[in-house]
Amino acid sequence: MDLVSLITVLLAMVILAVISRLYNQSWLEPGSFFLVVWFGFIVLPLIVAPENPIYPFSIWYIFSFAVAILLGSAVWNKVDPATRLGKALTMGVPLDRYANILFNFTLVFTAISIAGVGVLIFSGMSRYNLTFDLFSLSSLPNLFYVDRDTGIFTLSWSVKGLMYLVYTAALLGGITYRLLQEWKRYFCLLPLLIALFYGLTLAVRSGIILSIILWFSGWCGAKVYMKDQTFKIKTVGLAVVSLIFFVFIFISVNWLRSGADDPFLIMALLDNARITYFGHLTAFSTWINGYQYKSLAFGANTFSGPLDLLGVIDRKIGFYEENIYLSGRGYTNIFTFFRGLVEDFSIPGTLLAGFVIGLLARLVYNRCCYGQCLWLLPLTLFYAFILYSPIISIFNYNSVIMAWVITSIPLVLIHKRLLL
């Protein structure tokens, strides 16, 4: 990696982020948010796994995309007619008055998700003829993982349906947590615990990551709506501790996949996790360094979930088939959402797409700032899209997108004042 290029890009990102923060008075403004998030996604791999190679062009490309989003956001804020009319003319329903209703919806979906955990465990015990003891429970993740990986067994749709509602519970939980002030708001953290149970039982990490992202996106969106866009030091510290905790959980998931019968395996998993969990930048960097234009997919990669549902494309299961080898000790096929964007729209086209994303994100951000609760839906979707971007486009998961569709029901009813 060219050290001069790296330092130049990182300094430029910091300077632009600070200027944007001072001008917009918020880290949650779309341009500022993208810069801060991707600054972290670049720096973390460099610190944790410095031996992974990174090519300069990829860093400059990411910086250019960040600038495109920032410019789009700034342009819309300049021409937005609602900004010129003033906030008083655009105020919507005071959503915090309906916090208890949203809390009840959160509890309902949480309860359904809890039932799904029970159904999942009982179906696994029955399938593998296990007894209800600690040893059987610890072997269940490995059995699920092996059967699922070999294609022998897939979960029934009844179990999947109960599981997928944890995403709705997480999104609603994040929104409601910020709207509530009393102690009962801590019940809004339950969806994260349920997602953790699902992840440990099935030995999968994606559900845990997605639930955390949806919860955090909902919380950020509610902060914008409530005009509370500052972050306390305690909150930042808690986020860092939580990140460390969930890295440990992900390592535990790998251990459970291996059968959870060798405690010494954890040391090898730790080293492997250090290389592979932060290999997204190297994977994308290696791929785009050898990228050769062939044809454009026009959204088939970025929006594969909805397009597959509509019958436009036949989506493949999984991410990408090829792997990028990392420092000779691991490999990854996590290329970030940038690969899908480039394959869909080309490198110049993605910069235009970034500008449009910035425009639209600032539109919904401004409307949410003015108290229009329905705009929470696209704003939280933007936050989730960016937070999941080191892995792949969040629009690959119809089960996740359904969380926003379901969440729209109580928000629309509140907007129409049909719920009291």
C-alpha positions as CSV (number, residue, x, y, z in Angstrom):
1,M,0.0,0.0,0.0
2,D,1.3,3.4,-0.9
3,L,1.6,5.1,2.5
4,V,1.4,8.6,1.0
5,S,-1.9,7.9,-0.8
6,L,-3.3,6.3,2.3
7,I,-2.4,9.2,4.6
8,T,-3.7,11.7,2.0
9,V,-7.1,10.0,1.7
10,L,-7.6,9.5,5.4
11,L,-6.7,13.1,6.2
12,A,-9.0,14.3,3.4
13,M,-11.8,12.2,4.8
14,V,-11.3,13.6,8.3
15,I,-11.2,17.2,7.1
16,L,-14.3,16.8,5.0
17,A,-16.1,15.0,7.8
18,V,-15.3,17.7,10.3
19,I,-16.3,20.5,7.9
20,S,-19.5,18.8,7.2
21,R,-20.2,18.2,10.9
22,L,-19.6,21.9,11.7
23,Y,-21.8,23.0,8.9
24,N,-24.7,20.6,9.4
25,Q,-24.3,20.3,13.2
26,S,-24.7,16.5,13.0
27,W,-22.8,13.4,12.4
28,L,-26.0,11.8,11.2
29,E,-26.3,14.0,8.1
30,P,-25.9,11.6,5.2
31,G,-22.6,12.9,3.8
32,S,-21.0,13.1,7.3
33,F,-22.4,9.7,8.2
34,F,-20.9,8.0,5.2
35,L,-17.5,9.6,5.7
36,V,-17.3,8.7,9.4
37,V,-18.5,5.1,8.8
38,W,-16.2,4.4,5.9
39,F,-13.3,6.1,7.6
40,G,-13.7,3.4,10.3
41,F,-14.1,0.6,7.8
42,I,-10.8,1.6,6.2
43,V,-8.8,2.2,9.4
44,L,-9.9,-0.9,11.3
45,P,-8.5,-3.4,8.8
46,L,-5.2,-1.4,8.7
47,I,-4.9,-1.6,12.4
48,V,-6.1,-5.2,13.1
49,A,-4.7,-6.9,10.0
50,P,-2.0,-4.7,8.5
51,E,-0.4,-7.6,6.6
52,N,-3.4,-7.8,4.2
53,P,-2.5,-6.0,1.0
54,I,-4.5,-3.0,-0.2
55,Y,-4.1,-1.2,-3.5
56,P,-4.2,2.6,-3.7
57,F,-6.8,2.8,-6.4
58,S,-9.5,1.2,-4.2
59,I,-8.9,3.8,-1.5
60,W,-9.1,6.7,-3.9
61,Y,-12.3,5.2,-5.4
62,I,-14.0,4.9,-2.0
63,F,-13.0,8.5,-1.2
64,S,-14.5,9.6,-4.5
65,F,-17.7,7.8,-3.8
66,A,-17.8,9.5,-0.3
67,V,-17.3,12.9,-2.0
68,A,-20.1,12.1,-4.5
69,I,-22.6,11.4,-1.6
70,L,-21.4,14.5,0.3
71,L,-21.9,16.7,-2.8
72,G,-25.4,15.2,-3.5
73,S,-26.4,15.9,0.1
74,A,-25.1,19.5,0.0
75,V,-26.8,20.2,-3.4
76,W,-30.2,19.0,-2.2
77,N,-30.0,20.9,1.0
78,K,-29.3,24.1,-1.0
79,V,-32.3,23.6,-3.4
80,D,-34.8,21.9,-1.0
81,P,-38.0,23.9,-1.1
82,A,-39.0,22.8,2.4
83,T,-35.8,24.4,3.7
84,R,-36.8,27.7,2.2
85,L,-40.3,27.4,3.5
86,G,-39.2,26.7,7.0
87,K,-39.7,23.9,9.4
88,A,-42.9,25.2,10.9
89,L,-44.8,24.6,7.6
90,T,-43.6,21.0,7.4
91,M,-44.1,19.6,10.9
92,G,-45.8,16.2,11.1
93,V,-47.2,14.0,13.7
94,P,-45.4,14.1,17.1
95,L,-44.3,10.5,17.1
96,D,-43.0,10.5,20.7
97,R,-46.6,10.7,21.8
98,Y,-47.2,7.3,20.3
99,A,-44.1,5.7,21.8
100,N,-46.1,3.3,23.9
101,I,-48.0,2.1,20.8
102,L,-44.7,1.4,19.0
103,F,-43.4,-0.2,22.2
104,N,-46.4,-2.6,22.1
105,F,-45.7,-3.5,18.5
106,T,-42.1,-4.2,19.4
107,L,-43.1,-6.5,22.2
108,V,-45.5,-8.4,19.9
109,F,-42.9,-9.1,17.3
110,T,-40.3,-9.9,20.0
111,A,-42.7,-12.4,21.5
112,I,-43.2,-14.1,18.1
113,S,-39.5,-14.2,17.6
114,I,-39.0,-15.9,21.0
115,A,-41.6,-18.5,20.0
116,G,-39.4,-19.0,16.9
117,V,-36.4,-19.8,19.1
118,G,-38.4,-22.5,20.9
119,V,-39.7,-24.0,17.7
120,L,-36.2,-24.0,16.2
121,I,-34.6,-25.8,19.2
122,F,-37.4,-28.4,19.4
123,S,-37.3,-29.1,15.7
124,G,-33.5,-29.6,15.9
125,M,-33.7,-31.9,18.9
126,S,-36.4,-33.9,17.2
127,R,-34.5,-34.1,13.9
128,Y,-31.2,-35.3,15.4
129,N,-32.8,-37.4,18.2
130,L,-31.0,-35.4,20.9
131,T,-31.8,-35.2,24.6
132,F,-32.2,-31.9,26.4
133,D,-28.9,-31.6,28.1
134,L,-25.9,-29.2,27.8
135,F,-23.9,-31.4,25.5
136,S,-26.8,-31.9,23.0
137,L,-27.4,-28.2,22.9
138,S,-23.8,-27.4,22.3
139,S,-23.7,-29.9,19.4
140,L,-26.8,-28.6,17.8
141,P,-25.1,-25.7,16.0
142,N,-22.6,-28.0,14.4
143,L,-25.3,-30.4,13.2
144,F,-27.3,-27.5,11.7
145,Y,-24.3,-26.0,10.0
146,V,-23.1,-29.3,8.4
147,D,-26.5,-30.2,7.1
148,R,-27.2,-26.7,5.8
149,D,-23.7,-26.4,4.2
150,T,-24.1,-29.7,2.4
151,G,-27.7,-28.9,1.3
152,I,-29.2,-31.9,3.2
153,F,-31.5,-29.8,5.3
154,T,-33.2,-26.4,5.1
155,L,-35.4,-24.8,7.7
156,S,-39.2,-24.9,7.1
157,W,-40.9,-21.7,6.1
158,S,-42.9,-21.7,9.4
159,V,-39.6,-21.5,11.4
160,K,-38.1,-19.0,9.0
161,G,-41.1,-16.8,9.2
162,L,-40.9,-16.6,13.0
163,M,-37.2,-16.0,12.8
164,Y,-37.4,-13.2,10.2
165,L,-39.7,-11.2,12.4
166,V,-36.7,-10.5,14.7
167,Y,-35.6,-8.0,12.1
168,T,-38.9,-6.1,12.4
169,A,-38.6,-6.3,16.2
170,A,-35.0,-4.9,16.0
171,L,-35.9,-2.0,13.8
172,L,-38.9,-1.1,15.9
173,G,-36.9,-1.6,19.0
174,G,-34.2,0.9,17.9
175,I,-36.8,3.5,17.1
176,T,-38.8,3.0,20.3
177,Y,-35.8,2.9,22.5
178,R,-35.0,6.5,21.7
179,L,-38.6,7.7,21.9
180,L,-39.2,6.3,25.4
181,Q,-37.6,7.8,28.4
182,E,-38.7,5.5,31.2
183,W,-37.1,2.2,32.3
184,K,-39.2,0.0,30.1
185,R,-37.3,1.1,27.1
186,Y,-34.6,-1.5,28.0
187,F,-37.1,-4.2,26.8
188,C,-36.4,-2.8,23.4
189,L,-33.0,-4.5,23.6
190,L,-34.6,-7.9,23.7
191,P,-34.6,-8.4,19.8
192,L,-30.8,-8.3,19.9
193,L,-30.7,-11.0,22.5
194,I,-33.1,-13.2,20.5
195,A,-31.0,-12.6,17.3
196,L,-28.0,-13.8,19.4
197,F,-29.8,-17.0,20.3
198,Y,-30.7,-17.6,16.6
199,G,-27.1,-17.0,15.6
200,L,-25.6,-19.3,18.2
201,T,-28.2,-22.1,17.5
202,L,-27.7,-22.1,13.7
203,A,-24.0,-21.1,13.8
204,V,-24.6,-18.1,11.5
205,R,-23.4,-14.6,11.9
206,S,-25.4,-12.7,9.4
207,G,-28.6,-12.6,11.4
208,I,-26.8,-11.2,14.4
209,I,-25.1,-8.5,12.3
210,L,-28.3,-7.5,10.5
211,S,-30.3,-7.3,13.7
212,I,-27.7,-5.0,15.3
213,I,-27.6,-2.8,12.2
214,L,-31.4,-2.6,12.0
215,W,-31.6,-1.7,15.7
216,F,-28.9,0.9,15.5
217,S,-30.4,2.4,12.3
218,G,-33.7,2.7,14.0
219,W,-32.1,4.4,16.9
220,C,-30.2,6.8,14.7
221,G,-33.3,7.7,12.7
222,A,-35.3,8.4,15.9
223,K,-32.4,10.6,17.1
224,V,-32.8,12.7,13.9
225,Y,-36.5,12.8,14.3
226,M,-36.2,13.9,18.0
227,K,-33.6,16.5,17.0
228,D,-31.1,14.9,19.3
229,Q,-28.1,14.4,17.0
230,T,-25.2,14.5,19.5
231,F,-23.4,11.4,20.9
232,K,-22.3,11.2,24.5
233,I,-18.9,9.8,25.4
234,K,-20.6,7.1,27.4
235,T,-22.6,6.1,24.3
236,V,-19.4,5.9,22.1
237,G,-17.6,3.9,24.8
238,L,-20.5,1.5,25.1
239,A,-20.5,1.0,21.3
240,V,-16.8,0.1,21.4
241,V,-17.3,-2.4,24.1
242,S,-20.3,-3.9,22.2
243,L,-18.1,-4.2,19.1
244,I,-15.5,-6.2,21.0
245,F,-18.2,-8.3,22.6
246,F,-19.8,-9.2,19.2
247,V,-16.4,-10.0,17.7
248,F,-16.0,-12.5,20.5
249,I,-19.5,-13.9,19.7
250,F,-18.6,-14.3,16.0
251,I,-15.5,-16.3,17.0
252,S,-17.8,-18.4,19.3
253,V,-20.0,-19.1,16.3
254,N,-17.1,-20.5,14.3
255,W,-16.1,-22.6,17.4
256,L,-19.7,-24.0,17.5
257,R,-19.5,-24.8,13.8
258,S,-16.4,-26.8,14.5
259,G,-18.3,-28.8,17.1
260,A,-17.3,-26.9,20.3
261,D,-15.1,-29.8,21.5
262,D,-11.6,-28.3,21.3
263,P,-11.0,-25.3,23.5
264,F,-7.5,-24.9,22.0
265,L,-9.1,-24.3,18.7
266,I,-10.1,-20.8,19.9
267,M,-6.5,-19.5,19.6
268,A,-6.4,-20.5,15.9
269,L,-9.9,-19.0,15.4
270,L,-8.8,-15.7,16.9
271,D,-5.9,-15.4,14.5
272,N,-8.1,-16.4,11.6
273,A,-10.8,-13.9,12.7
274,R,-8.2,-11.1,12.8
275,I,-7.3,-11.8,9.2
276,T,-10.7,-12.6,7.7
277,Y,-13.2,-10.5,9.6
278,F,-11.4,-7.4,8.4
279,G,-10.6,-8.7,4.9
280,H,-13.4,-6.8,3.1
281,L,-11.1,-3.9,2.1
282,T,-8.4,-6.3,0.7
283,A,-11.0,-8.3,-1.2
284,F,-12.5,-5.3,-2.9
285,S,-9.1,-3.7,-3.4
286,T,-7.7,-6.8,-5.1
287,W,-10.9,-7.2,-7.2
288,I,-11.1,-3.7,-8.5
289,N,-7.3,-3.5,-9.1
290,G,-7.9,-6.3,-11.7
291,Y,-11.3,-5.1,-12.8
292,Q,-12.1,-5.3,-16.5
293,Y,-15.3,-3.9,-17.9
294,K,-17.5,-6.5,-19.6
295,S,-21.1,-5.5,-19.4
296,L,-23.5,-3.7,-16.9
297,A,-26.0,-5.5,-14.8
298,F,-28.1,-2.4,-14.1
299,G,-29.0,-3.2,-10.5
300,A,-29.1,-7.0,-10.7
301,N,-26.3,-7.2,-8.0
302,T,-27.3,-4.3,-5.8
303,F,-31.0,-5.0,-5.8
304,S,-31.0,-8.7,-6.4
305,G,-33.5,-9.5,-3.6
306,P,-36.5,-7.4,-4.9
307,L,-35.6,-8.2,-8.5
308,D,-35.6,-11.9,-7.8
309,L,-39.0,-11.6,-5.9
310,L,-40.4,-9.9,-9.0
311,G,-39.1,-12.6,-11.3
312,V,-36.8,-10.2,-13.2
313,I,-33.7,-12.2,-12.3
314,D,-32.8,-15.6,-10.8
315,R,-30.7,-14.8,-7.8
316,K,-27.9,-17.2,-6.8
317,I,-27.7,-18.4,-3.2
318,G,-24.8,-16.9,-1.3
319,F,-22.5,-14.0,-2.2
320,Y,-19.7,-14.5,-4.7
321,E,-18.2,-17.9,-5.7
322,E,-14.5,-16.8,-6.0
323,N,-12.4,-16.2,-2.9
324,I,-9.6,-13.7,-2.3
325,Y,-6.7,-15.2,-0.3
326,L,-5.5,-13.1,2.6
327,S,-1.9,-13.2,3.8
328,G,-1.6,-16.9,3.2
329,R,-3.7,-17.8,6.2
330,G,-7.3,-17.2,5.3
331,Y,-9.6,-16.2,2.5
332,T,-12.8,-14.2,2.0
333,N,-15.5,-13.7,-0.5
334,I,-16.8,-10.5,1.1
335,F,-16.2,-7.8,-1.5
336,T,-18.3,-4.9,0.0
337,F,-21.3,-3.4,-1.8
338,F,-18.9,-1.5,-4.0
339,R,-18.3,-4.5,-6.2
340,G,-22.1,-4.9,-6.9
341,L,-22.4,-1.2,-7.7
342,V,-19.4,-1.3,-10.1
343,E,-20.7,-4.4,-11.9
344,D,-24.2,-2.8,-12.1
345,F,-23.2,0.8,-13.2
346,S,-19.5,0.9,-14.0
347,I,-16.9,3.0,-12.1
348,P,-18.0,6.4,-13.4
349,G,-21.7,5.3,-13.1
350,T,-21.3,4.5,-9.4
351,L,-20.0,8.0,-8.8
352,L,-23.2,9.4,-10.4
353,A,-25.1,6.8,-8.3
354,G,-23.4,8.1,-5.2
355,F,-24.5,11.7,-6.0
356,V,-28.1,10.5,-6.4
357,I,-27.9,8.6,-3.2
358,G,-26.7,11.8,-1.5
359,L,-29.6,13.8,-2.9
360,L,-32.2,11.3,-1.9
361,A,-30.7,10.7,1.5
362,R,-30.6,14.4,2.3
363,L,-34.2,14.7,1.1
364,V,-35.4,12.1,3.6
365,Y,-33.1,13.4,6.3
366,N,-34.5,16.9,6.1
367,R,-38.1,15.7,6.1
368,C,-37.3,13.6,9.2
369,C,-35.7,16.6,10.9
370,Y,-39.0,18.5,10.3
371,G,-41.0,15.9,12.2
372,Q,-42.5,13.8,9.4
373,C,-42.6,10.3,10.9
374,L,-43.0,8.4,7.7
375,W,-39.7,9.5,6.4
376,L,-38.1,7.5,9.2
377,L,-38.5,4.5,7.0
378,P,-36.2,5.5,4.1
379,L,-33.8,7.3,6.5
380,T,-33.3,4.2,8.6
381,L,-33.0,2.2,5.4
382,F,-30.2,4.5,4.2
383,Y,-28.3,4.1,7.5
384,A,-28.7,0.3,7.4
385,F,-27.5,0.2,3.7
386,I,-24.3,2.1,4.6
387,L,-23.6,0.2,7.8
388,Y,-23.9,-3.2,6.0
389,S,-22.0,-1.9,3.0
390,P,-18.6,-3.6,4.0
391,I,-20.3,-6.9,3.4
392,I,-22.8,-6.6,0.5
393,S,-25.9,-4.6,-0.5
394,I,-28.6,-5.0,2.1
395,F,-31.1,-5.3,-0.8
396,N,-30.0,-8.9,-1.3
397,Y,-32.2,-9.9,1.7
398,N,-35.9,-9.8,1.1
399,S,-36.5,-10.9,4.7
400,V,-34.7,-7.8,5.9
401,I,-36.4,-5.4,3.5
402,M,-39.7,-6.9,4.8
403,A,-38.9,-5.4,8.2
404,W,-39.4,-1.9,6.7
405,V,-42.6,-3.0,5.0
406,I,-44.0,-4.3,8.3
407,T,-42.8,-1.3,10.3
408,S,-44.6,1.0,7.9
409,I,-47.9,-0.3,9.1
410,P,-47.9,1.2,12.6
411,L,-46.2,4.4,11.2
412,V,-48.8,4.9,8.5
413,L,-51.6,4.3,11.1
414,I,-50.0,6.9,13.4
415,H,-49.6,9.3,10.5
416,K,-53.3,8.9,9.6
417,R,-54.1,9.2,13.3
418,L,-55.9,5.9,13.3
419,L,-54.0,4.8,16.4
420,L,-54.6,6.6,19.7
